[in-house]
Each structure stands twice: as C-alpha cells, then as structure tokens.
C-alpha cells in the first residue's frame, strides 16, 4: 500500500523522492533517530555526487548520516544498538509529498464552543 506504480518492495527510491521526504523528516527509518535503514540508503547513494542546490534536504541528511555511520556503525553514543528501522513509504514519489504537505498546512477549524444553557427564571 502507498507504493507507486511499478514500485518494488525494497527498491531504491529516487534522490528526488528522498529529498521530498526529508523536507519534513530527519531520518528515513524512524522519526526518533538514525537506523540501519538510513545507513543502507546512505551507502547506496555513495560518497559525494549529491547536488546540495538541487537536493538540499538529501544533502543535509547524507552528510549527517555519513558522520553517524562512521562514528557509530553498530551502537549509538549511549551504547544502544542502532535499530533496523523501516523504509519510508514514499507513495507516488515527489509529486505526492507537496500534496501531503499542503494538506497538513491547511488551518484546522476549531470546534465552536458549546453555549451554556441560559439559567431558568
């Protein structure tokens, strides 16, 4: 569910899809911190070659995760194992991200306060 046409489970997302996802998320595998999924995607992208002007969120994430991968390959700074994480559902790709962002950005209507019953005379 949520995979675009022709998407295969485990298939590498395009850099544009990753950049769009990372515009609103710090990591790929979990909202809480770096995961083995982040490390896997980072390694797959390789060193360098990411245009920071065209893909600023991906470049920021790649730089950050590369440092974490080098410094904490198996355990984090507290000594806890790096969790496996889960690949994000990128849906229809980059086109789906702005729609989701626009939906979230719409102001939410606040429920009107209930009027108290007038006191009886």
C-alpha positions as CSV (number, residue, x, y, z in Angstrom):
1,X,0.0,0.0,0.0
2,X,1.2,3.5,-0.8
3,X,3.7,2.3,-3.4
4,X,3.6,4.0,-6.8
5,X,3.0,2.1,-10.0
6,X,6.0,-0.1,-10.8
7,X,7.4,0.3,-7.3
8,X,9.1,-2.8,-5.9
9,X,9.4,-3.6,-2.2
10,X,13.0,-2.8,-1.3
11,X,13.5,-0.8,-4.5
12,X,15.8,2.2,-4.0
13,X,13.9,5.5,-4.0
14,X,15.0,8.2,-6.4
15,X,17.0,11.1,-5.0
16,X,14.1,13.4,-5.7
17,X,11.7,11.2,-3.7
18,X,14.2,11.1,-0.8
19,X,14.7,14.8,-0.8
20,X,11.0,15.5,-0.8
21,X,10.5,13.0,2.1
22,X,13.5,14.5,4.1
23,X,12.0,18.0,3.7
24,X,9.8,17.1,6.6
25,X,11.6,14.2,8.3
26,X,15.1,14.0,9.9
27,X,15.6,10.3,9.2
28,X,14.3,7.6,6.8
29,X,13.9,4.6,9.1
30,X,12.4,6.2,12.2
31,X,11.2,9.6,13.5
32,X,13.3,9.1,16.6
33,X,16.9,8.7,15.3
34,X,19.2,7.1,12.8
35,X,18.5,3.5,11.8
36,X,20.2,0.8,9.8
37,X,17.8,1.7,7.0
38,X,19.3,5.2,6.9
39,X,22.8,3.7,6.8
40,X,21.7,1.3,3.9
41,X,20.3,4.2,1.9
42,X,23.3,6.4,2.7
43,X,25.7,3.8,1.5
44,X,23.6,3.2,-1.7
45,X,23.9,6.8,-2.6
46,X,27.7,6.7,-2.3
47,X,30.1,9.5,-1.3
48,X,29.6,12.9,-2.9
49,X,27.6,13.4,-6.1
50,X,24.6,14.9,-4.3
51,X,23.8,18.4,-5.6
52,X,23.1,20.4,-2.5
53,X,21.5,23.2,-4.5
54,X,19.0,20.8,-6.2
55,X,18.5,18.4,-3.3
56,X,19.2,20.4,-0.1
57,X,17.4,18.0,2.3
58,X,19.0,14.9,0.9
59,X,22.4,16.6,1.0
60,X,21.9,17.6,4.7
61,X,20.7,14.1,5.6
62,X,23.5,12.4,3.7
63,X,26.2,14.5,5.3
64,X,24.7,13.9,8.8
65,X,24.1,10.2,8.4
66,X,27.6,9.7,6.9
67,X,29.2,11.1,10.0
68,X,27.0,8.9,12.2
69,X,27.7,5.8,10.2
70,X,31.5,6.4,10.5
71,X,31.3,7.2,14.2
72,X,28.5,4.9,15.4
73,X,28.3,2.0,12.9
74,X,26.6,-0.5,15.3
75,X,25.7,1.3,18.5
76,X,24.8,4.9,19.3
77,X,26.6,7.3,21.6
78,X,24.8,5.7,24.6
79,X,25.9,2.2,23.6
80,X,22.4,1.1,22.4
81,X,22.2,-0.9,19.2
82,X,21.2,1.0,16.1
83,X,17.7,-0.1,15.3
84,X,16.8,-1.7,12.0
85,X,14.2,0.9,11.1
86,X,11.7,0.7,8.3
87,X,11.9,2.1,4.8
88,X,9.6,5.1,4.5
89,X,6.5,4.7,2.3
90,X,7.2,7.3,-0.4
91,X,3.9,6.7,-2.2
92,X,3.7,8.3,-5.6
93,X,7.1,9.9,-5.2
94,X,8.0,13.6,-5.2
95,X,4.6,14.6,-6.6
96,X,2.8,13.1,-3.5
97,X,4.9,15.0,-1.0
98,X,3.8,18.5,-1.8
99,X,0.2,17.4,-1.8
100,X,0.6,15.9,1.7
101,X,2.4,19.0,2.9
102,X,-0.3,21.3,1.6
103,X,-3.0,19.2,3.3
104,X,-1.1,19.4,6.6
105,X,-0.5,23.1,6.2
106,X,-4.2,23.9,5.9
107,X,-5.5,25.6,9.0
108,X,-7.7,23.3,11.1
109,X,-11.1,24.5,12.1
110,X,-11.6,24.7,15.8
111,X,-14.9,23.3,17.1
112,X,-17.2,26.1,18.1
113,X,-17.6,26.3,21.9
114,X,-20.9,24.9,23.1
115,X,-23.2,27.5,24.5
116,X,-24.3,27.0,28.1
117,X,-28.0,26.8,28.7
118,X,-29.5,30.0,29.9
119,X,-30.4,29.8,33.6
120,X,-34.2,29.3,34.1
121,X,-36.1,32.0,35.9
